[in-house]
């Protein structure tokens, strides 16, 4: 059995809405609606499991049917759930535009209140991934920093996903620098908007830019390589595409791939994720 990718962060219920036309506020708009497991940490783990890796999610869900269903869905996807149960399960409403771009309305609820690391959370760990969402509030931020310290002490690589432009702006440059300095990630993942909001970082950064080439930068912002992105015939929904990219990259890196090859694996995983509504990736 190989090493485990451990993701600490959100496990939420996604309600993905793709309107058939412009939203008519104050009345009805016919739409396609899909309900699926979500949350950045869970999305990365599910995508990694679909690629054949061992994956574990450490998260918090509510004491309700939705929380139980989310944990069961992870198990069904080949992911090990290590979950706390308290309060009510979080939900994200994702509105998908005609071009596949998504806007998220987030109620993290219990997911944002993870207050400890259960025993055995790091058994067999080979990589730790932390979405920035978990650093938004205490006590969860302290839990993620504790996980990063434990991983670093054991020589386990840690990565961070910037997750949200709004969150990057809320933390501010000083807050983001402090958090990343405490985590010491081997790589930070960002999309182009998050990268612009963050500015140069003291850590290597991999920037996805939609259909444009993926950019890899050294600590401090110096460009290293660009990896082209093949044309995707149909983009239905970009929800979870960034998480799928992270999974593809990390799974390849854990297997010993060089950076360019890991980026290409991330691109392939993200390309598979945009062809259906909701945060999904098809197993190999």
N, C-alpha and C positions, 0 to 999 in steps of 0.2 A: 504494500500500500504506500502511495506517495504522500508527500507532505500536504498539509491542509492550508488552504487560503481562508483566513479568518477575517470576517467583515464585522465591525462593531458600529452600530448605528440604527437607522430607521427600518422598521418593518410596518408597513401601512397598507391600507386598503385603497386602491386606485379606482376612481370612477372616471373613465375616459369618454369624453363627449366629442363627437365630430358632427357639427351642424351641417345640414344639407345646403345651407345658404347663409347669408348674413343673419346674425342673431337679431331677432325682433324683440327688444326689451319691452316688458309689460304685457306680452302675449306669448303665443306658442311658436316655437321653431322646431320643425321636425329634425331629428338627429339620429345618428347611430350611437349607442351607448354600450360600452364594454366595461365589465367589472373584473379586476384582476389584482393579484398581490402586487405591492409596490414598495417604495422606500429605496433609497439609493443603495444602502448596504445590502439589502435583500436582492435587489436587481443584479448587482455585481456577482453575488454568490450564485444566483440561479443561472446566470449566463455562464459562469465558470463551470458549474456542474454540467450544463448542456454541452460544454466543450470537453467533458471527460475528466475534469479535475475534482478533487475532494474539496468541499467548501462547507463553511460553518458560519452561521449568523448569530451574533450576540445582540439581543434587542429586548425591547419591552413592549408588550401589547396589553390590551385591556382584559378584564375579567368578564368577558362577554363572548357570544358566539363568533363574532368576527375575529377576535384574537385567536380562538381555537382553530378556526378555519385557515387563518394565515399560517399558523405553525404546521398544520397538516399539509397545506399546499407546498411548503418548503420541503417537507419530508418526501412528498410525492415527486418533487422535482430533483431529488437526490441530494438535497442540502440538509445538513444537520442543524436544527434550530435549538439554540440555547436561550430561552426567553424567560424574562420576568413577567409576572401577571399582576396588574394593578390598574384601577381606574377604567377608562374606556379606550378602545382602539382608535388610533388616528386614521384620518381619511384625507385623500388629496383628490380634488376635482380637477381634471386635466381637460382643457378645451383645446382642440386641435384645429388649426386653420387649414384652408385649402391647399397650402404648400407643405403641409405636414408639420409646421412649427407648432409648438405647444406652449400654452400659458397655464400655470398651476395655481390653484387656490388651495392653500394648505392648512389643515388642522392636525397638528402632530399629536396632540393629546398625550396619551401614555408614552408614545414613542420617544418624546423629547425629555422624558423623566427617568431614563435609565440611571440607577444609583449604585451600581456595583457590578463586579465581574464574578459570575458564578464559578465555583470550583471546577477545574478541568477545562475552562474556556480556551486555554492555549495548548491543549494536548495535541502533539504532533504538528504544531504550527510550522509552516514554512514561509509564510508571508502574512503581514497584517495590513489591511486596507481600512482607512478611516475617511468617510465623507465629512466635509466641513460642517454639514448640518449639525453634527453632534457637538460641535464646539460653540454653538450659539448660546447655550445657557447652562448654568449649574443646576444639579450636580453632574449632569452628563458630561460636560467638558472635562471635569476632573477624572471621570472614569476613562475617557479616551486617552487623556495624557498618561494615566497610570498604565493603560494597555501598551502605549507606545514605549514607555520607560521599560516595562517588562520585556517587550520584544527586543528593544535595543540592547538590553543587558544580555539577552540570549543570542545576539548576533543575527536576529531575524529582520529582514528588510521590511520597512514600513513605507506605504504610499498614502497620499492624501488626494482626494478629489475636491476641487474648490466648490463644486455643487451648484452654486447660485450667485449670480451677480449681486442680488439684493443683500445676501449674507456677507459677501466680500466687502461691500460698501458699508454695511452696518458695523462690521468688525473694525474697519479702517485699516490703514497701512500699518500703524503701530501694533494694533491688536493682532492682525494677521501675521506680522513678523514674529511677534512673541509666541503665538501658538505654533507656528511652523518651526521656530527655533527650539521649542521644547520637545516637539515630536521628532525632529531631525529626519525627515523623509528622504528616501533615496530618489524619489520622483514625485512630482506634483502633476496632477492631471487637471486641465482646464479647457473650456471652449474659448473661442476668440473673445467673446464679451467678458468672460470672467478674467481672462488674461489681461485685457486692457484695464479692467477695474483694479486688478491686483498690482500692476506695474512690475518692474524687475524684482525677482525674488532671489534669495540666497540659496536656492536649491534648484536642481535640474527640473525643467518643466516640459511636459508634452502637451502641445496645444492642437486641438481639433478645430478645423475651420470649415465645417460643412463639406461641400464638394471640393474645396481647395485643398492643397497639400497639407498634411500634418507637419507641424513645425516642432522640432526638438531643440531646446535651448539649454545651455549650460547654466550653472549657478551664476547669477549676476546678469543673465539675459543674452549672452553671446549666442548667436545661432550656430547650431552644429550641423543638422541635416534637415532636409525636407523630404517627405515621402508622399508621392502622388496618390490620390484617391480615385479608384476606378469609377466610371459612371454607373450609377444605380438607376435601373430602368424606371422603377416606380417607388416614390417615397410617400407612404401612406401616413406615417406618424413617427416623429423623432423621439417620442417618449422612451426613455431607457436606452437610447442609442449610445449616449456617452458612457453609461454604466457598462453596456456590452463591450465598448471599446476598452475600458479599463480591464474587464475580465479577460478579453483576448490578449491584451498586452501582458498582464500579470501571469496568466497561465503559460504563455510562451517564455517569459523571463524566468519563471520558476523551473522550466525545463531546460534552461541554459541558453536560450536564444540571445543573440546580440540585439542591440537597441533597434536597429532598422527592421530586423525580422519581427521583433515583438510589436513594433508599430504596425507592420503589415498584417499581423495576426489580429490586432485590435481593429484595424480598418475592416477586415473581413467579418468580424463579429458584429460590428456596428452596422455594416451593410445588410446583414441578415436580420437585424432588429427593426429596420425601418419599413419592412414590407407588410406589416400587419398592425392593427390598432392595439395599443397598449404596450407595456414593457415586456416584450417577448423575444425569445431567440430559439430557433429550432435546433434540437440536438443534431450532432453529426450522424 
